[in-house]
Amino acid sequence: MSARARISVSTVVLDGHGFERGLELLAMAGARSAEPAFIEGYMPFEETTFTETSGLALACSLRNAGLGMRALSAHTDLGHATSVEKLRRRLDFAAAAGARIVISNATSTDRAGAFLDTIAAIQPDLAARDMILALENPGHGHHALLPDGARGAALVASLADPRIRLNYDIGNATSYGARATSVADDLAAALPVTAHLHLKDLGSSGKDWHFCPLGQGDIGYGTTLALDRIPTDLPIGIEHPIRLWRPERGDLQRRAAVPDEATVIAAVRAALACVTTALASGRA
């Protein structure tokens, strides 16, 4: 699989733009695949979005823009009494849209029991739909059940279900700060059970963090962070929440201003160039 064919671009970079036009912008920037994103705290969306009819409409929109799709982010906390119902809606939506991987949060440590109940209830649904649930390590907050790659890998291994994997997010691993090892070593621990990889970059501005195109932040894409151990068939998603920032490295905040189309296109082009060069050379 070619480097570019492995890469999708999350629609979080389109925040503030109409969805149909946003997909056109991704295609104009050189993306071949999109990762539609419905992430609580990142972008506004309605729970009523998650229907088979809406999923079919999403598939049509992607085709019209000339974009493919492997994964869909539809984050929700899986440690609540309503989590099974919410996750089933997301799976129905994703299956109708044509996504095989659904990415979600896990939960916090105090809801571990409810999380395990959700997983047990949803396993037959994953098998029936031939889908993968990819649990993502968080980038902020506290007391996450899945705080880093190493502990996430141990949790997934304990579930013993090949349809439940990780979506390892390198940016989140940097900003959450729960790791006992380097990001590179944490990534290596996560890879055996990782079905999808997120690349995200952060830059410092005084005491604040802002999200930026890959290679332009503090993580070291293109310089110090090697991806030479990444399997060549592992799908990769670029995630640039362009309107968000973290004042004093705290909770996410959304800027009022919407980046213009030229800014979005430039950011996506820069990220794609960084990743394709890194994958071709074995470094990122």
VEXDREN-2710 file (C-alpha; in Angstrom, 1 decimal):
% VEXDREN-2710
k/r/px/py/pz
1/MET/0.0/0.0/0.0
2/SER/1.4/3.4/-0.9
3/ALA/2.0/6.0/1.8
4/ARG/-0.7/8.3/0.5
5/ALA/-3.3/5.5/0.2
6/ARG/-2.8/4.7/3.9
7/ILE/-3.6/8.2/5.1
8/SER/-7.0/9.8/5.9
9/VAL/-7.7/13.3/7.1
10/SER/-10.1/13.9/10.0
11/THR/-12.9/16.3/9.3
12/VAL/-12.1/18.1/12.6
13/VAL/-10.0/20.5/10.4
14/LEU/-13.3/21.6/8.7
15/ASP/-14.9/22.9/11.9
16/GLY/-17.0/25.9/10.9
17/HIS/-17.3/25.0/7.2
18/GLY/-20.2/23.3/5.6
19/PHE/-19.7/19.5/5.5
20/GLU/-20.1/19.1/1.7
21/ARG/-17.8/22.1/1.0
22/GLY/-15.4/20.8/3.6
23/LEU/-15.0/17.5/1.8
24/GLU/-14.3/19.4/-1.4
25/LEU/-11.5/21.3/0.5
26/LEU/-9.9/18.0/1.6
27/ALA/-9.9/16.7/-2.0
28/MET/-8.5/20.0/-3.2
29/ALA/-5.7/19.7/-0.6
30/GLY/-4.8/16.3/-2.0
31/ALA/-6.5/14.0/0.5
32/ARG/-7.7/10.6/-0.9
33/SER/-9.6/9.5/2.2
34/ALA/-11.5/11.3/5.0
35/GLU/-12.2/10.3/8.6
36/PRO/-15.6/11.8/9.5
37/ALA/-15.4/13.0/13.1
38/PHE/-18.2/13.2/15.6
39/ILE/-16.3/13.9/18.8
40/GLU/-17.9/15.2/22.0
41/GLY/-16.0/18.4/23.0
42/TYR/-14.3/18.8/19.6
43/MET/-17.1/19.6/17.2
44/PRO/-20.9/20.3/17.6
45/PHE/-23.2/17.5/16.4
46/GLU/-26.5/16.0/17.3
47/GLU/-27.1/12.5/18.6
48/THR/-29.9/12.2/16.0
49/THR/-27.2/12.1/13.4
50/PHE/-26.5/8.5/14.0
51/THR/-29.1/6.7/11.8
52/GLU/-28.7/4.4/8.8
53/THR/-30.3/7.0/6.6
54/SER/-27.7/9.6/7.6
55/GLY/-24.9/7.0/7.1
56/LEU/-26.0/6.4/3.5
57/ALA/-26.1/10.1/2.9
58/LEU/-22.5/10.4/4.3
59/ALA/-21.4/7.7/1.9
60/CYS/-22.9/9.6/-1.0
61/SER/-21.2/12.8/0.1
62/LEU/-17.8/11.1/0.2
63/ARG/-18.3/9.6/-3.2
64/ASN/-19.3/12.9/-4.7
65/ALA/-16.1/14.5/-3.3
66/GLY/-14.0/11.6/-4.6
67/LEU/-12.9/10.5/-1.1
68/GLY/-12.7/7.1/0.5
69/MET/-13.1/6.2/4.1
70/ARG/-11.8/3.4/6.4
71/ALA/-12.5/4.8/9.8
72/LEU/-15.1/7.0/11.5
73/SER/-14.7/8.8/14.8
74/ALA/-17.9/8.7/16.9
75/HIS/-16.6/9.2/20.4
76/THR/-18.8/8.6/23.5
77/ASP/-18.0/7.6/27.0
78/LEU/-18.6/3.8/27.1
79/GLY/-19.1/3.7/30.9
80/HIS/-22.7/4.8/31.2
81/ALA/-26.0/3.0/31.4
82/THR/-26.9/4.5/28.0
83/SER/-23.6/3.6/26.3
84/VAL/-24.8/0.3/24.6
85/GLU/-27.7/2.1/22.9
86/LYS/-25.5/5.0/21.8
87/LEU/-22.7/2.8/20.5
88/ARG/-25.2/0.6/18.6
89/ARG/-26.5/3.7/16.9
90/ARG/-23.0/4.7/15.9
91/LEU/-22.3/1.2/14.5
92/ASP/-25.5/1.3/12.4
93/PHE/-24.5/4.8/11.1
94/ALA/-20.9/3.8/10.4
95/ALA/-21.9/0.5/8.7
96/ALA/-24.3/2.3/6.4
97/ALA/-21.6/4.9/5.6
98/GLY/-19.1/2.1/4.7
99/ALA/-16.7/2.5/7.6
100/ARG/-15.2/-0.7/9.1
101/ILE/-13.5/0.9/12.0
102/VAL/-15.4/3.0/14.6
103/ILE/-13.2/5.0/17.0
104/SER/-14.4/6.0/20.5
105/ASN/-13.2/6.9/24.0
106/ALA/-13.2/4.2/26.6
107/THR/-14.2/5.7/30.0
108/SER/-12.7/6.7/33.4
109/THR/-11.4/4.2/36.0
110/ASP/-14.5/4.6/38.3
111/ARG/-16.7/3.3/35.5
112/ALA/-14.7/0.3/34.5
113/GLY/-17.4/-2.1/35.4
114/ALA/-20.0/-0.4/33.2
115/PHE/-17.4/-0.2/30.4
116/LEU/-16.9/-4.0/30.6
117/ASP/-20.7/-4.5/30.5
118/THR/-20.9/-2.3/27.4
119/ILE/-18.2/-4.2/25.7
120/ALA/-19.8/-7.6/26.4
121/ALA/-23.2/-6.3/25.1
122/ILE/-21.7/-4.9/21.9
123/GLN/-19.4/-7.8/20.9
124/PRO/-22.2/-9.7/19.0
125/ASP/-23.0/-6.4/17.1
126/LEU/-19.3/-6.0/16.0
127/ALA/-19.2/-9.6/14.8
128/ALA/-22.5/-9.3/12.9
129/ARG/-21.3/-6.1/11.1
130/ASP/-17.7/-7.3/10.7
131/MET/-16.5/-4.1/12.3
132/ILE/-13.7/-3.0/14.7
133/LEU/-14.2/-0.9/17.7
134/ALA/-10.9/1.1/18.2
135/LEU/-10.5/2.6/21.6
136/GLU/-8.5/5.9/21.8
137/ASN/-6.2/7.1/24.4
138/PRO/-7.3/10.5/25.6
139/GLY/-5.5/13.8/25.3
140/HIS/-6.8/15.6/28.3
141/GLY/-8.8/15.0/31.5
142/HIS/-8.1/12.7/34.5
143/HIS/-8.4/9.1/35.6
144/ALA/-8.7/7.6/32.2
145/LEU/-9.2/3.8/32.0
146/LEU/-7.0/3.9/29.0
147/PRO/-4.4/6.5/29.9
148/ASP/-1.6/5.4/27.5
149/GLY/-0.6/2.8/25.0
150/ALA/0.9/0.3/27.3
151/ARG/-2.0/0.2/29.7
152/GLY/-4.4/0.4/26.7
153/ALA/-2.7/-2.6/25.1
154/ALA/-3.0/-4.6/28.4
155/LEU/-6.8/-3.8/28.6
156/VAL/-7.4/-4.8/25.0
157/ALA/-5.4/-8.0/25.4
158/SER/-7.5/-8.9/28.5
159/LEU/-10.7/-8.6/26.4
160/ALA/-9.4/-11.2/24.0
161/ASP/-11.5/-10.1/21.0
162/PRO/-9.8/-9.2/17.7
163/ARG/-12.6/-6.8/16.9
164/ILE/-11.7/-4.6/19.9
165/ARG/-8.5/-2.8/19.3
166/LEU/-6.8/0.6/19.9
167/ASN/-6.7/3.8/18.0
168/TYR/-3.4/5.1/19.3
169/ASP/-3.2/8.9/19.1
170/ILE/0.4/10.2/19.3
171/GLY/-0.7/13.8/20.0
172/ASN/-2.9/12.6/22.9
173/ALA/-0.1/10.5/24.3
174/THR/2.0/13.6/24.4
175/SER/-0.5/15.9/26.0
176/TYR/-2.2/13.5/28.5
177/GLY/1.1/13.0/30.4
178/ALA/0.3/9.7/32.0
179/ARG/3.1/7.7/30.3
180/ALA/5.9/6.1/32.2
181/THR/8.0/5.9/29.0
182/SER/8.7/7.9/25.9
183/VAL/6.0/8.3/23.3
184/ALA/8.1/6.1/21.0
185/ASP/8.2/3.3/23.5
186/ASP/4.5/3.8/24.4
187/LEU/3.6/3.5/20.7
188/ALA/5.7/0.4/20.4
189/ALA/3.7/-1.2/23.3
190/ALA/0.4/-0.2/21.7
191/LEU/1.2/-1.4/18.1
192/PRO/0.4/-5.1/18.6
193/VAL/-3.3/-4.3/19.3
194/THR/-3.6/-1.1/17.3
195/ALA/-6.0/-1.1/14.3
196/HIS/-5.7/2.6/13.5
197/LEU/-3.2/5.4/14.2
198/HIS/-3.9/9.1/14.8
199/LEU/-1.2/11.7/14.2
200/LYS/-1.7/15.1/15.8
201/ASP/0.7/17.9/16.6
202/LEU/0.8/20.5/19.3
203/GLY/2.8/23.7/19.7
204/SER/3.6/25.8/22.7
205/SER/2.6/29.5/23.0
206/GLY/3.6/30.7/26.4
207/LYS/1.7/28.5/28.9
208/ASP/-0.8/27.5/26.2
209/TRP/-1.0/24.6/23.7
210/HIS/-2.3/25.1/20.2
211/PHE/-2.9/22.5/17.5
212/CYS/-0.9/22.9/14.3
213/PRO/-0.1/21.1/11.1
214/LEU/2.1/18.0/11.5
215/GLY/5.8/18.8/11.6
216/GLN/5.2/22.4/12.9
217/GLY/4.8/21.6/16.6
218/ASP/6.7/20.2/19.5
219/ILE/6.2/16.4/19.0
220/GLY/9.0/16.0/16.5
221/TYR/7.4/14.6/13.3
222/GLY/10.0/14.7/10.7
223/THR/12.9/15.0/13.2
224/THR/12.9/12.9/16.3
225/LEU/9.9/10.6/16.3
226/ALA/10.5/7.5/14.2
227/LEU/7.7/5.6/12.7
228/ASP/9.8/2.9/11.1
229/ARG/8.1/0.2/13.2
230/ILE/4.7/1.0/11.9
231/PRO/3.2/-1.8/9.9
232/THR/2.9/-0.8/6.2
233/ASP/-0.8/-1.8/6.2
234/LEU/-1.8/0.2/9.3
235/PRO/-4.3/2.9/8.5
236/ILE/-3.2/6.4/9.6
237/GLY/-5.5/9.4/10.3
238/ILE/-4.3/13.0/10.4
239/GLU/-6.2/14.9/13.0
240/HIS/-5.9/18.7/13.2
241/PRO/-8.6/20.3/15.4
242/ILE/-7.8/23.7/13.9
243/ARG/-10.2/25.8/15.9
244/LEU/-9.3/24.4/19.3
245/TRP/-6.6/25.4/21.8
246/ARG/-5.8/24.6/25.4
247/PRO/-5.2/27.7/27.6
248/GLU/-2.5/26.9/30.2
249/ARG/-2.7/23.3/28.8
250/GLY/-6.0/22.9/30.4
251/ASP/-9.5/22.0/29.0
252/LEU/-10.2/22.5/25.3
253/GLN/-11.5/25.8/24.1
254/ARG/-12.9/26.7/20.7
255/ARG/-11.9/29.9/19.0
256/ALA/-14.7/32.1/17.7
257/ALA/-13.0/32.7/14.3
258/VAL/-13.4/30.1/11.6
259/PRO/-10.2/29.6/9.6
260/ASP/-10.7/30.5/5.9
261/GLU/-10.6/27.9/3.1
262/ALA/-7.1/28.8/2.1
263/THR/-5.9/28.2/5.7
264/VAL/-7.6/24.8/5.9
265/ILE/-6.2/23.7/2.5
266/ALA/-2.7/24.8/3.4
267/ALA/-2.8/23.0/6.8
268/VAL/-4.0/19.7/5.2
269/ARG/-1.4/20.0/2.4
270/ALA/1.4/20.6/4.9
271/ALA/0.3/17.6/7.1
272/LEU/0.0/15.3/4.1
273/ALA/3.5/16.3/2.8
274/CYS/5.0/15.7/6.3
275/VAL/3.5/12.2/6.7
276/THR/4.1/10.9/3.2
277/THR/7.7/12.1/3.3
278/ALA/8.1/10.5/6.8
279/LEU/6.6/7.2/5.7
280/ALA/8.6/7.0/2.6
281/SER/11.8/7.6/4.5
282/GLY/10.8/5.5/7.5
283/ARG/10.9/8.5/9.9
284/ALA/8.3/11.0/11.2
END
